[in-house]
């Protein structure tokens, strides 16, 4: 996901890091020939890039984590409701309606909050 550069700072090893509007950070190194960013070496060069966009992989990861959590919860809610409706003797169409209602009424906010909460790494 592209995010605009808001400012810069130096890390503890004196490498330039872009501060993105999303709150994430991204190194903007100049290491030719692998990475060519000569503009990062001067203050004018950095200032001229404020407002331009970088691809923020962290935002992509966060978005994917939320999407995966929602997909998993929708699938589980639909499957559970479909099974329950079958046990209650509903016809195929009725089971399908109950499953779709379960997806529609899913409370998404707790899913979003839990998938945005950093997990303990266990290390
Ligand atoms: Zn980001």
Backbone and ligand atoms as CSV (ligand in chain L), in Angstrom:
chain,resi,resn,atom,element,x,y,z
A,1,UNK,N,N,0.860,-1.178,0.000
A,1,UNK,CA,C,0.000,0.000,0.000
A,1,UNK,C,C,0.897,1.229,0.000
A,2,UNK,N,N,0.670,2.132,-0.949
A,2,UNK,CA,C,1.504,3.334,-1.018
A,2,UNK,C,C,1.114,4.329,0.072
A,3,UNK,N,N,2.136,4.862,0.718
A,3,UNK,CA,C,1.932,5.858,1.782
A,3,UNK,C,C,2.924,6.994,1.577
A,4,UNK,N,N,2.491,8.195,1.895
A,4,UNK,CA,C,3.336,9.370,1.674
A,4,UNK,C,C,4.405,9.507,2.763
A,5,UNK,N,N,5.557,10.016,2.323
A,5,UNK,CA,C,6.641,10.328,3.262
A,5,UNK,C,C,6.280,11.634,3.964
A,6,UNK,N,N,6.369,11.585,5.302
A,6,UNK,CA,C,6.012,12.759,6.108
A,6,UNK,C,C,7.260,13.488,6.607
A,7,UNK,N,N,8.259,12.710,6.989
A,7,UNK,CA,C,9.510,13.273,7.514
A,7,UNK,C,C,10.572,12.171,7.480
A,8,UNK,N,N,11.726,12.476,8.031
A,8,UNK,CA,C,12.828,11.494,8.079
A,8,UNK,C,C,13.497,11.560,9.443
A,9,UNK,N,N,14.177,10.494,9.786
A,9,UNK,CA,C,15.075,10.532,10.928
A,9,UNK,C,C,16.218,9.552,10.658
A,10,UNK,N,N,17.288,9.687,11.439
A,10,UNK,CA,C,18.423,8.763,11.330
A,10,UNK,C,C,18.258,7.673,12.371
A,11,UNK,N,N,18.523,6.429,11.993
A,11,UNK,CA,C,18.476,5.354,12.985
A,11,UNK,C,C,19.807,5.335,13.755
A,12,UNK,N,N,19.927,4.376,14.669
A,12,UNK,CA,C,21.113,4.347,15.527
A,12,UNK,C,C,22.397,4.061,14.743
A,13,UNK,N,N,22.260,3.511,13.516
A,13,UNK,CA,C,23.434,3.268,12.674
A,13,UNK,C,C,23.618,4.371,11.632
A,14,UNK,N,N,22.920,5.474,11.825
A,14,UNK,CA,C,22.997,6.639,10.939
A,14,UNK,C,C,22.535,6.346,9.511
A,15,UNK,N,N,21.524,5.509,9.384
A,15,UNK,CA,C,20.859,5.302,8.102
A,15,UNK,C,C,19.558,6.084,8.119
A,16,UNK,N,N,19.225,6.677,6.960
A,16,UNK,CA,C,17.999,7.467,6.879
A,16,UNK,C,C,16.777,6.563,6.857
A,17,UNK,N,N,15.777,6.993,7.622
A,17,UNK,CA,C,14.505,6.271,7.718
A,17,UNK,C,C,13.395,7.263,7.396
A,18,UNK,N,N,12.522,6.882,6.478
A,18,UNK,CA,C,11.366,7.726,6.156
A,18,UNK,C,C,10.245,7.431,7.152
A,19,UNK,N,N,9.643,8.500,7.676
A,19,UNK,CA,C,8.465,8.381,8.535
A,19,UNK,C,C,7.250,8.572,7.624
A,20,UNK,N,N,6.445,7.530,7.508
A,20,UNK,CA,C,5.304,7.576,6.592
A,20,UNK,C,C,4.050,8.073,7.313
A,21,UNK,N,N,3.111,8.612,6.555
A,21,UNK,CA,C,1.898,9.170,7.161
A,21,UNK,C,C,1.087,8.109,7.912
A,22,UNK,N,N,1.273,6.839,7.569
A,22,UNK,CA,C,0.546,5.769,8.243
A,22,UNK,C,C,1.131,5.480,9.629
A,23,UNK,N,N,2.296,6.070,9.938
A,23,UNK,CA,C,2.927,5.825,11.227
A,23,UNK,C,C,4.031,4.787,11.148
A,24,UNK,N,N,4.147,4.110,10.005
A,24,UNK,CA,C,5.214,3.126,9.844
A,24,UNK,C,C,6.495,3.824,9.389
A,25,UNK,N,N,7.599,3.112,9.538
A,25,UNK,CA,C,8.919,3.644,9.182
A,25,UNK,C,C,9.500,2.763,8.079
A,26,UNK,N,N,10.321,3.363,7.241
A,26,UNK,CA,C,10.967,2.573,6.190
A,26,UNK,C,C,12.339,3.158,5.874
A,27,UNK,N,N,13.366,2.289,5.902
A,27,UNK,CA,C,14.692,2.741,5.532
A,27,UNK,C,C,14.696,3.218,4.090
A,28,UNK,N,N,15.407,4.313,3.851
A,28,UNK,CA,C,15.590,4.818,2.483
A,28,UNK,C,C,17.096,4.941,2.253
A,29,UNK,N,N,17.696,3.780,1.995
A,29,UNK,CA,C,19.155,3.723,1.862
A,29,UNK,C,C,19.594,3.995,0.425
A,30,UNK,N,N,20.811,4.480,0.307
A,30,UNK,CA,C,21.454,4.622,-1.003
A,30,UNK,C,C,22.641,3.664,-1.001
A,31,UNK,N,N,22.465,2.504,-1.631
A,31,UNK,CA,C,23.511,1.482,-1.711
A,31,UNK,C,C,23.658,1.019,-3.144
A,32,UNK,N,N,24.284,1.867,-3.999
A,32,UNK,CA,C,24.443,1.437,-5.394
A,32,UNK,C,C,25.382,0.243,-5.484
A,33,UNK,N,N,25.201,-0.682,-6.437
A,33,UNK,CA,C,24.178,-0.604,-7.488
A,33,UNK,C,C,22.856,-1.253,-7.082
A,34,UNK,N,N,22.775,-1.818,-5.879
A,34,UNK,CA,C,21.541,-2.502,-5.482
A,34,UNK,C,C,20.381,-1.528,-5.313
A,35,UNK,N,N,20.620,-0.474,-4.552
A,35,UNK,CA,C,19.570,0.513,-4.289
A,35,UNK,C,C,20.128,1.885,-4.617
A,36,UNK,N,N,19.526,2.536,-5.581
A,36,UNK,CA,C,20.009,3.848,-6.002
A,36,UNK,C,C,19.031,4.928,-5.545
A,37,UNK,N,N,19.421,5.601,-4.479
A,37,UNK,CA,C,18.618,6.718,-3.964
A,37,UNK,C,C,19.574,7.863,-3.586
A,38,UNK,N,N,20.277,8.405,-4.571
A,38,UNK,CA,C,21.235,9.465,-4.245
A,38,UNK,C,C,20.566,10.667,-3.581
A,39,UNK,N,N,19.287,10.844,-3.805
A,39,UNK,CA,C,18.575,12.001,-3.228
A,39,UNK,C,C,18.554,11.962,-1.697
A,40,UNK,N,N,18.711,10.756,-1.117
A,40,UNK,CA,C,18.622,10.653,0.341
A,40,UNK,C,C,19.855,11.251,1.027
A,41,UNK,N,N,20.925,11.468,0.262
A,41,UNK,CA,C,22.186,11.932,0.843
A,41,UNK,C,C,22.191,13.422,1.158
A,42,UNK,N,N,21.268,14.183,0.575
A,42,UNK,CA,C,21.247,15.632,0.841
A,42,UNK,C,C,19.908,16.035,1.459
A,43,UNK,N,N,19.948,17.097,2.235
A,43,UNK,CA,C,18.731,17.584,2.869
A,43,UNK,C,C,17.730,18.047,1.814
A,44,UNK,N,N,18.215,18.727,0.764
A,44,UNK,CA,C,17.317,19.153,-0.317
A,44,UNK,C,C,16.667,17.952,-0.985
A,45,UNK,N,N,17.492,16.927,-1.213
A,45,UNK,CA,C,16.954,15.719,-1.857
A,45,UNK,C,C,15.862,15.088,-1.026
A,46,UNK,N,N,16.110,14.980,0.274
A,46,UNK,CA,C,15.082,14.395,1.160
A,46,UNK,C,C,13.841,15.278,1.204
A,47,UNK,N,N,14.044,16.587,1.368
A,47,UNK,CA,C,12.889,17.486,1.453
A,47,UNK,C,C,12.045,17.464,0.183
A,48,UNK,N,N,12.721,17.314,-0.967
A,48,UNK,CA,C,11.974,17.265,-2.232
A,48,UNK,C,C,11.116,16.010,-2.347
A,49,UNK,N,N,11.429,14.986,-1.563
A,49,UNK,CA,C,10.664,13.738,-1.621
A,49,UNK,C,C,9.548,13.671,-0.574
A,50,UNK,N,N,9.472,14.659,0.288
A,50,UNK,CA,C,8.370,14.658,1.269
A,50,UNK,C,C,7.057,14.758,0.496
A,51,UNK,N,N,6.124,13.907,0.827
A,51,UNK,CA,C,4.838,13.881,0.119
A,51,UNK,C,C,4.799,12.858,-0.992
A,52,UNK,N,N,5.975,12.360,-1.416
A,52,UNK,CA,C,5.954,11.285,-2.410
A,52,UNK,C,C,5.685,9.966,-1.683
A,53,UNK,N,N,5.343,8.947,-2.443
A,53,UNK,CA,C,4.880,7.706,-1.826
A,53,UNK,C,C,5.911,6.587,-1.883
A,54,UNK,N,N,5.906,5.796,-0.826
A,54,UNK,CA,C,6.671,4.548,-0.787
A,54,UNK,C,C,5.670,3.416,-0.580
A,55,UNK,N,N,6.028,2.231,-1.058
A,55,UNK,CA,C,5.177,1.064,-0.826
A,55,UNK,C,C,5.420,0.581,0.605
A,56,UNK,N,N,4.399,0.716,1.459
A,56,UNK,CA,C,4.544,0.306,2.861
A,56,UNK,C,C,4.096,-1.148,3.006
A,57,UNK,N,N,5.101,-2.035,3.128
A,57,UNK,CA,C,4.788,-3.471,3.270
A,57,UNK,C,C,4.107,-3.768,4.593
A,58,UNK,N,N,4.411,-2.974,5.608
A,58,UNK,CA,C,3.795,-3.173,6.929
A,58,UNK,C,C,2.279,-2.931,6.839
A,59,UNK,N,N,1.862,-1.901,6.102
A,59,UNK,CA,C,0.427,-1.646,5.920
A,59,UNK,C,C,-0.226,-2.822,5.186
A,60,UNK,N,N,0.461,-3.358,4.180
A,60,UNK,CA,C,-0.073,-4.522,3.465
A,60,UNK,C,C,-0.249,-5.698,4.418
A,61,UNK,N,N,0.743,-5.923,5.279
A,61,UNK,CA,C,0.674,-7.032,6.238
A,61,UNK,C,C,-0.487,-6.846,7.204
A,62,UNK,N,N,-0.669,-5.624,7.686
A,62,UNK,CA,C,-1.760,-5.333,8.626
A,62,UNK,C,C,-3.106,-5.546,7.933
A,63,UNK,N,N,-3.235,-5.025,6.718
A,63,UNK,CA,C,-4.479,-5.187,5.965
A,63,UNK,C,C,-4.786,-6.646,5.696
A,64,UNK,N,N,-3.755,-7.405,5.331
A,64,UNK,CA,C,-3.944,-8.835,5.071
A,64,UNK,C,C,-4.342,-9.586,6.338
A,65,UNK,N,N,-3.751,-9.218,7.459
A,65,UNK,CA,C,-4.091,-9.889,8.726
A,65,UNK,C,C,-5.563,-9.664,9.059
A,66,UNK,N,N,-6.054,-8.446,8.855
A,66,UNK,CA,C,-7.465,-8.147,9.114
A,66,UNK,C,C,-8.343,-8.915,8.129
A,67,UNK,N,N,-7.982,-8.885,6.854
A,67,UNK,CA,C,-8.782,-9.576,5.837
A,67,UNK,C,C,-8.837,-11.074,6.113
A,68,UNK,N,N,-7.697,-11.657,6.494
A,68,UNK,CA,C,-7.677,-13.098,6.792
A,68,UNK,C,C,-8.539,-13.426,8.004
A,69,UNK,N,N,-8.492,-12.578,9.024
A,69,UNK,CA,C,-9.304,-12.806,10.228
A,69,UNK,C,C,-10.789,-12.728,9.889
A,70,UNK,N,N,-11.170,-11.772,9.054
A,70,UNK,CA,C,-12.575,-11.613,8.666
A,70,UNK,C,C,-13.011,-12.795,7.807
A,71,UNK,N,N,-12.180,-13.209,6.865
A,71,UNK,CA,C,-12.534,-14.350,6.016
A,71,UNK,C,C,-12.733,-15.617,6.859
A,72,UNK,N,N,-11.812,-15.863,7.780
A,72,UNK,CA,C,-11.891,-17.048,8.628
A,72,UNK,C,C,-13.160,-17.007,9.482
A,73,UNK,N,N,-13.467,-15.837,10.068
A,73,UNK,CA,C,-14.651,-15.709,10.925
A,73,UNK,C,C,-15.934,-15.880,10.109
A,74,UNK,N,N,-15.977,-15.326,8.901
A,74,UNK,CA,C,-17.153,-15.471,8.035
A,74,UNK,C,C,-17.366,-16.939,7.684
A,75,UNK,N,N,-16.298,-17.610,7.317
A,75,UNK,CA,C,-16.404,-19.013,6.952
A,75,UNK,C,C,-16.901,-19.841,8.134
A,76,UNK,N,N,-16.309,-19.612,9.306
A,76,UNK,CA,C,-16.701,-20.375,10.495
A,76,UNK,C,C,-18.144,-20.088,10.888
A,77,UNK,N,N,-18.563,-18.823,10.828
A,77,UNK,CA,C,-19.946,-18.464,11.188
A,77,UNK,C,C,-20.931,-19.120,10.222
A,78,UNK,N,N,-20.619,-19.068,8.932
A,78,UNK,CA,C,-21.511,-19.656,7.927
A,78,UNK,C,C,-21.589,-21.167,8.083
A,79,UNK,N,N,-20.451,-21.807,8.267
A,79,UNK,CA,C,-20.435,-23.270,8.386
A,79,UNK,C,C,-21.187,-23.722,9.637
A,80,UNK,N,N,-20.967,-23.015,10.757
A,80,UNK,CA,C,-21.633,-23.364,12.014
A,80,UNK,C,C,-23.152,-23.173,11.884
A,81,UNK,N,N,-23.573,-22.035,11.323
A,81,UNK,CA,C,-25.006,-21.754,11.175
A,81,UNK,C,C,-25.648,-22.761,10.224
A,82,UNK,N,N,-24.952,-23.115,9.153
A,82,UNK,CA,C,-25.470,-24.079,8.178
A,82,UNK,C,C,-25.678,-25.439,8.842
A,83,UNK,N,N,-24.694,-25.854,9.637
A,83,UNK,CA,C,-24.799,-27.130,10.345
A,83,UNK,C,C,-25.937,-27.119,11.360
A,84,UNK,N,N,-26.001,-26.055,12.164
A,84,UNK,CA,C,-27.066,-25.931,13.167
A,84,UNK,C,C,-28.440,-25.967,12.504
A,85,UNK,N,N,-28.587,-25.239,11.405
A,85,UNK,CA,C,-29.882,-25.201,10.716
A,85,UNK,C,C,-30.243,-26.579,10.179
A,86,UNK,N,N,-29.236,-27.336,9.755
A,86,UNK,CA,C,-29.478,-28.701,9.286
A,86,UNK,C,C,-29.968,-29.595,10.417
A,87,UNK,N,N,-29.352,-29.430,11.588
A,87,UNK,CA,C,-29.761,-30.218,12.752
A,87,UNK,C,C,-31.187,-29.854,13.183
A,88,UNK,N,N,-31.583,-28.604,12.939
A,88,UNK,CA,C,-32.945,-28.173,13.282
A,88,UNK,C,C,-33.949,-28.568,12.201
A,89,UNK,N,N,-33.468,-29.212,11.157
A,89,UNK,CA,C,-34.365,-29.742,10.141
A,89,UNK,C,C,-34.727,-28.792,9.019
A,90,UNK,N,N,-33.988,-27.698,8.895
A,90,UNK,CA,C,-34.300,-26.767,7.812
A,90,UNK,C,C,-33.906,-27.375,6.463
A,91,UNK,N,N,-34.609,-26.928,5.435
A,91,UNK,CA,C,-34.298,-27.383,4.081
A,91,UNK,C,C,-33.003,-26.706,3.618
A,92,UNK,N,N,-32.526,-27.144,2.471
A,92,UNK,CA,C,-31.264,-26.611,1.924
A,92,UNK,C,C,-31.311,-25.082,1.803
A,93,UNK,N,N,-32.421,-24.562,1.256
A,93,UNK,CA,C,-32.543,-23.113,1.069
A,93,UNK,C,C,-32.564,-22.392,2.417
A,94,UNK,N,N,-33.264,-22.978,3.383
A,94,UNK,CA,C,-33.321,-22.383,4.718
A,94,UNK,C,C,-31.964,-22.377,5.381
A,95,UNK,N,N,-31.221,-23.460,5.225
A,95,UNK,CA,C,-29.879,-23.532,5.800
A,95,UNK,C,C,-28.972,-22.461,5.196
A,96,UNK,N,N,-29.103,-22.273,3.887
A,96,UNK,CA,C,-28.310,-21.273,3.183
A,96,UNK,C,C,-28.652,-19.870,3.689
A,97,UNK,N,N,-29.970,-19.585,3.872
A,97,UNK,CA,C,-30.391,-18.273,4.388
A,97,UNK,C,C,-29.825,-18.023,5.780
A,98,UNK,N,N,-29.867,-19.039,6.637
A,98,UNK,CA,C,-29.352,-18.901,8.003
A,98,UNK,C,C,-27.838,-18.648,7.970
A,99,UNK,N,N,-27.152,-19.347,7.079
A,99,UNK,CA,C,-25.701,-19.167,6.972
A,99,UNK,C,C,-25.364,-17.744,6.521
A,100,UNK,N,N,-26.099,-17.232,5.537
A,100,UNK,CA,C,-25.845,-15.861,5.068
A,100,UNK,C,C,-26.174,-14.844,6.153
A,101,UNK,N,N,-27.250,-15.066,6.905
A,101,UNK,CA,C,-27.585,-14.167,8.015
A,101,UNK,C,C,-26.476,-14.164,9.063
A,102,UNK,N,N,-25.900,-15.322,9.315
A,102,UNK,CA,C,-24.815,-15.405,10.300
A,102,UNK,C,C,-23.625,-14.562,9.853
A,103,UNK,N,N,-23.337,-14.575,8.551
A,103,UNK,CA,C,-22.229,-13.760,8.038
A,103,UNK,C,C,-22.590,-12.283,8.129
A,104,UNK,N,N,-23.840,-11.939,7.742
A,104,UNK,CA,C,-24.261,-10.527,7.775
A,104,UNK,C,C,-24.230,-9.967,9.186
A,105,UNK,N,N,-24.553,-10.761,10.174
A,105,UNK,CA,C,-24.668,-10.244,11.550
A,105,UNK,C,C,-23.379,-10.411,12.345
A,106,UNK,N,N,-22.328,-10.861,11.696
A,106,UNK,CA,C,-21.047,-11.036,12.380
A,106,UNK,C,C,-20.552,-9.696,12.917
A,107,UNK,N,N,-20.133,-9.671,14.167
A,107,UNK,CA,C,-19.602,-8.454,14.786
A,107,UNK,C,C,-18.133,-8.306,14.371
A,108,UNK,N,N,-17.870,-7.388,13.463
A,108,UNK,CA,C,-16.535,-7.277,12.868
A,108,UNK,C,C,-15.531,-6.519,13.738
A,109,UNK,N,N,-16.007,-5.608,14.554
A,109,UNK,CA,C,-15.071,-4.765,15.312
A,109,UNK,C,C,-14.127,-5.572,16.206
A,110,UNK,N,N,-14.613,-6.566,16.942
A,110,UNK,CA,C,-13.662,-7.363,17.750
A,110,UNK,C,C,-12.624,-8.087,16.893
A,111,UNK,N,N,-13.041,-8.526,15.697
A,111,UNK,CA,C,-12.092,-9.189,14.794
A,111,UNK,C,C,-10.993,-8.230,14.359
A,112,UNK,N,N,-11.407,-7.034,13.980
A,112,UNK,CA,C,-10.448,-6.030,13.531
A,112,UNK,C,C,-9.500,-5.692,14.674
A,113,UNK,N,N,-10.076,-5.480,15.864
A,113,UNK,CA,C,-9.224,-5.114,17.010
A,113,UNK,C,C,-8.235,-6.223,17.355
A,114,UNK,N,N,-8.704,-7.462,17.356
A,114,UNK,CA,C,-7.791,-8.543,17.740
A,114,UNK,C,C,-6.726,-8.769,16.678
A,115,UNK,N,N,-7.059,-8.565,15.398
A,115,UNK,CA,C,-6.034,-8.782,14.376
A,115,UNK,C,C,-5.067,-7.611,14.290
A,116,UNK,N,N,-5.425,-6.453,14.857
A,116,UNK,CA,C,-4.499,-5.316,14.874
A,116,UNK,C,C,-3.666,-5.275,16.146
A,117,UNK,N,N,-3.988,-6.129,17.107
A,117,UNK,CA,C,-3.236,-6.170,18.350
A,117,UNK,C,C,-1.993,-7.036,18.144
A,118,UNK,N,N,-0.817,-6.479,18.414
A,118,UNK,CA,C,0.402,-7.287,18.251
A,118,UNK,C,C,0.333,-8.559,19.099
A,119,UNK,N,N,0.707,-9.673,18.499
A,119,UNK,CA,C,0.684,-10.954,19.206
A,119,UNK,C,C,1.992,-11.160,19.939
A,120,UNK,N,N,1.897,-11.848,21.086
A,120,UNK,CA,C,3.108,-12.215,21.811
A,120,UNK,C,C,3.891,-13.202,20.950
A,121,UNK,N,N,5.192,-12.963,20.820
A,121,UNK,CA,C,5.982,-13.820,19.933
A,121,UNK,C,C,6.413,-15.113,20.622
A,122,UNK,N,N,6.396,-15.132,21.938
A,122,UNK,CA,C,6.768,-16.342,22.659
A,122,UNK,C,C,8.263,-16.530,22.795
A,123,UNK,N,N,9.048,-15.588,22.262
A,123,UNK,CA,C,10.500,-15.727,22.369
A,123,UNK,C,C,11.020,-14.982,23.578
L,1,ZN,ZN,ZN,2.251,1.713,6.718
